[in-house]
Amino acid sequence: MTPSVSSPHLMDNIRKKMKLSNYKNMTDEFLESMIWAANPHIQHFRSSIYGYAVMTLKHDIVEWDVYHIDKYQPPFLGLAPKRQVVKATYDPVSYTIEVNDKL
């Protein structure tokens, strides 16, 4: 999952069309559970966040970090508040991928 910084995500569009602005958490959880039920092969999916991903390529490792940007909070020194939500590491020697999405 690589979130968008500025584009509305799917749930924003559904809420706008159905006028559900007061039901943010319920509708986000409902949408995500429906997507997982229909697509059990998809992992680490969150349709309710904004943000960006950074991939770092090195000779011996690949790292992928996903950051959530809270675009509804006032910026601090011109920057929107962010927090890391996923860190994935790929080791090409052992062919292993370690994903931490509990950040």
N, C-alpha and C positions, 0 to 999 in steps of 0.2 A: 504494500500500500504506500503510495506517495500522495499525500494530501495536496490540495491546492491552497495557495496563499490568498488569492482574491476572488476566484470564481465561486459562485454559489454551489454548494454540494447538493446532492439529490434531495435530502430531507428539507433543505431550505426551499427548494422549488415546490415540493409537495405541500409544505406548511403554507406557503404563499397562496397556492391555488385553492387549498381547502380552508384557509383562514384559521389555522391551528396554532397561532403564535403562543398561546398559553400552555401548550402541551409538549414542550421541547423534549424533556427526558423520555417520556412515554413513547413518543413517536420515533425517536432515534433508536431506542432499544427494539421497538417493534420492527422497524425497517431492517436493522442489522440481523435480527433473528430470522426474518423472512429470506434475506439474501443467503445466509448460511444454510438454511433448510433446503433451498433450491440449488445451492452450489456447495456441497460439502467439501470439495477440493480446495476452496478458497480459505486461506488462513490469514490471520493478522489483519482483518478488515475492520476499518472504522470509518463510517461515512459521515460522522458528526464532528470531525475536527478540520481545522485549517492548519496549514503548515508547509513544510518543505523537507526534502531528503538530501543528504550529502553522502556521496559514495567516495571512499578513499581507497585508491589502488596502490598497493605496494608489491614488491617482489614476492614476499612470503605470506601476504594476507590481504583480504579484501574486507573493508568495513563499510557498513551501511547504517547511517544514523537518521532517524526521523524525528523532527521537532514539531511540536504543536504551537501555533501562534494564536493567542487569544486576541482576536481582532476587535473584541467588544470592550476590552479594558483600555483605559487611557495609557498612551505610550509613556515610557520613562526615558527622558533625554532623547526623544524622537524615535525610540525603538519600541515596537510592540513586545509585550512580555512573551517569553517562549519557555518551553520545557521539553526535555527529551522524552519521547514516548516509546521508542523502539531502538534497540541496538542489535545489529546482526553482524556476525563475523564468519567469514568463510576461510578455511584453511585449505589451500590447494594441494598441500602435501598429503594430508590425511583424508581429503575430500569430505570434510565435516562442516556443517553449518550450525552455529549456535545462535539462537534468537532469544533475546530478552525483551518481552513486551510488557513487563510488569513494572516499568520505571515510573 
